[in-house]
Amino acid sequence: MPTQRQPPSAYGLPDLLTATLNIRSINSKAIHVSELIVDHHLDILALTETWHSHGDDLPLRRSVPPGYSLVDLPRDVSATDANLLNHGGLAIIYLSSFTARRI
């Protein structure tokens, strides 16, 4: 991964630096995710298989470095599925200067 910003593209716009990662549970990896974003100057990081159950999940919140924001979608586990593991879940961590929302 590049560690420096690329010059503007031929269209005069800066290139976005994005990445995706199948995290297979954010619980013990929050610091590593935050460091990955900062160390590689990512604009957007998409995480799959976060295994989080709600938007206030502490490890998920800890993975967002200063200057970044988060949009997430935990996997919905209904009361009838209480015995199942909560695999799934998505999170997009992006520069706070961007605007993002769930659609």
Disulfide bonds with the S-S distance in Angstrom:
none
